[in-house]
Amino acid sequence: MKKAKILMATGMFFLAGMMFTACGSEGTETQEQTAEKAVYQCPMDCEDGKTYEEEGQCPLCEMDLQVIDA
């Protein structure tokens, strides 16, 4: 009976460790992929293809920058 309790406790710790490891690594990959894809550009192309990493307004025409596929 004592061996069964020890085996169950060991198995629970192992499973808990696997769950925490999986959750931690999955979130970071998704955030990195999203950050890499976000490229903004003026819809009027005032600056001949200049892109920005953050959203905001075009410094020339003051239109909102739009996300483009990089």
Rosetta constraint file for C-alpha pairs under 8 A:
AtomPair CA 1 CA 5 HARMONIC 6.55 0.50
AtomPair CA 2 CA 6 HARMONIC 6.37 0.50
AtomPair CA 3 CA 7 HARMONIC 6.13 0.50
AtomPair CA 4 CA 8 HARMONIC 6.14 0.50
AtomPair CA 5 CA 9 HARMONIC 6.13 0.50
AtomPair CA 6 CA 10 HARMONIC 6.12 0.50
AtomPair CA 7 CA 11 HARMONIC 6.10 0.50
AtomPair CA 8 CA 12 HARMONIC 6.18 0.50
AtomPair CA 9 CA 13 HARMONIC 6.36 0.50
AtomPair CA 10 CA 14 HARMONIC 6.25 0.50
AtomPair CA 11 CA 15 HARMONIC 6.18 0.50
AtomPair CA 12 CA 16 HARMONIC 6.09 0.50
AtomPair CA 13 CA 17 HARMONIC 6.15 0.50
AtomPair CA 14 CA 18 HARMONIC 6.34 0.50
AtomPair CA 15 CA 19 HARMONIC 6.28 0.50
AtomPair CA 16 CA 20 HARMONIC 6.40 0.50
AtomPair CA 17 CA 21 HARMONIC 6.20 0.50
AtomPair CA 18 CA 22 HARMONIC 6.16 0.50
AtomPair CA 19 CA 23 HARMONIC 6.23 0.50
AtomPair CA 20 CA 24 HARMONIC 6.18 0.50
AtomPair CA 21 CA 25 HARMONIC 6.48 0.50
AtomPair CA 22 CA 26 HARMONIC 6.23 0.50
AtomPair CA 23 CA 27 HARMONIC 6.57 0.50
AtomPair CA 24 CA 28 HARMONIC 6.97 0.50
AtomPair CA 25 CA 29 HARMONIC 6.65 0.50
AtomPair CA 26 CA 30 HARMONIC 6.60 0.50
AtomPair CA 27 CA 31 HARMONIC 6.37 0.50
AtomPair CA 28 CA 32 HARMONIC 6.15 0.50
AtomPair CA 29 CA 33 HARMONIC 6.16 0.50
AtomPair CA 30 CA 34 HARMONIC 6.21 0.50
AtomPair CA 31 CA 35 HARMONIC 6.13 0.50
AtomPair CA 32 CA 36 HARMONIC 6.19 0.50
AtomPair CA 33 CA 37 HARMONIC 6.44 0.50
AtomPair CA 34 CA 38 HARMONIC 6.54 0.50
AtomPair CA 37 CA 69 HARMONIC 7.21 0.50
AtomPair CA 37 CA 70 HARMONIC 6.69 0.50
AtomPair CA 38 CA 53 HARMONIC 6.54 0.50
AtomPair CA 38 CA 54 HARMONIC 7.73 0.50
AtomPair CA 38 CA 67 HARMONIC 6.45 0.50
AtomPair CA 38 CA 68 HARMONIC 7.53 0.50
AtomPair CA 38 CA 69 HARMONIC 7.98 0.50
AtomPair CA 39 CA 51 HARMONIC 6.45 0.50
AtomPair CA 39 CA 52 HARMONIC 5.89 0.50
AtomPair CA 39 CA 53 HARMONIC 5.22 0.50
AtomPair CA 39 CA 54 HARMONIC 7.29 0.50
AtomPair CA 39 CA 67 HARMONIC 5.57 0.50
AtomPair CA 39 CA 68 HARMONIC 5.73 0.50
AtomPair CA 39 CA 69 HARMONIC 7.05 0.50
AtomPair CA 39 CA 70 HARMONIC 6.61 0.50
AtomPair CA 40 CA 51 HARMONIC 5.54 0.50
AtomPair CA 40 CA 52 HARMONIC 4.97 0.50
AtomPair CA 40 CA 53 HARMONIC 6.15 0.50
AtomPair CA 40 CA 54 HARMONIC 6.69 0.50
AtomPair CA 40 CA 55 HARMONIC 6.16 0.50
AtomPair CA 40 CA 65 HARMONIC 5.63 0.50
AtomPair CA 40 CA 66 HARMONIC 5.15 0.50
AtomPair CA 40 CA 67 HARMONIC 4.43 0.50
AtomPair CA 40 CA 68 HARMONIC 5.76 0.50
AtomPair CA 41 CA 45 HARMONIC 7.12 0.50
AtomPair CA 41 CA 49 HARMONIC 7.25 0.50
AtomPair CA 41 CA 50 HARMONIC 6.59 0.50
AtomPair CA 41 CA 51 HARMONIC 4.86 0.50
AtomPair CA 41 CA 52 HARMONIC 6.23 0.50
AtomPair CA 41 CA 58 HARMONIC 7.96 0.50
AtomPair CA 41 CA 65 HARMONIC 5.16 0.50
AtomPair CA 41 CA 66 HARMONIC 5.48 0.50
AtomPair CA 41 CA 67 HARMONIC 6.51 0.50
AtomPair CA 41 CA 68 HARMONIC 6.62 0.50
AtomPair CA 42 CA 46 HARMONIC 6.66 0.50
AtomPair CA 42 CA 47 HARMONIC 7.88 0.50
AtomPair CA 42 CA 51 HARMONIC 7.83 0.50
AtomPair CA 42 CA 57 HARMONIC 7.75 0.50
AtomPair CA 42 CA 58 HARMONIC 5.84 0.50
AtomPair CA 42 CA 63 HARMONIC 6.90 0.50
AtomPair CA 42 CA 64 HARMONIC 6.94 0.50
AtomPair CA 42 CA 65 HARMONIC 4.73 0.50
AtomPair CA 42 CA 66 HARMONIC 6.25 0.50
AtomPair CA 43 CA 63 HARMONIC 7.64 0.50
AtomPair CA 43 CA 64 HARMONIC 7.94 0.50
AtomPair CA 43 CA 65 HARMONIC 6.65 0.50
AtomPair CA 43 CA 66 HARMONIC 6.43 0.50
AtomPair CA 45 CA 49 HARMONIC 5.97 0.50
AtomPair CA 45 CA 50 HARMONIC 7.72 0.50
AtomPair CA 46 CA 60 HARMONIC 6.90 0.50
AtomPair CA 46 CA 61 HARMONIC 7.37 0.50
AtomPair CA 55 CA 64 HARMONIC 7.74 0.50
AtomPair CA 55 CA 65 HARMONIC 5.95 0.50
AtomPair CA 55 CA 66 HARMONIC 7.39 0.50
AtomPair CA 55 CA 67 HARMONIC 7.99 0.50
AtomPair CA 56 CA 64 HARMONIC 5.88 0.50
AtomPair CA 56 CA 65 HARMONIC 5.67 0.50
AtomPair CA 57 CA 62 HARMONIC 5.12 0.50
AtomPair CA 57 CA 63 HARMONIC 5.36 0.50
AtomPair CA 57 CA 64 HARMONIC 4.40 0.50
AtomPair CA 57 CA 65 HARMONIC 5.32 0.50
AtomPair CA 58 CA 62 HARMONIC 4.57 0.50
AtomPair CA 58 CA 63 HARMONIC 5.44 0.50
AtomPair CA 58 CA 64 HARMONIC 6.33 0.50
AtomPair CA 58 CA 65 HARMONIC 6.14 0.50
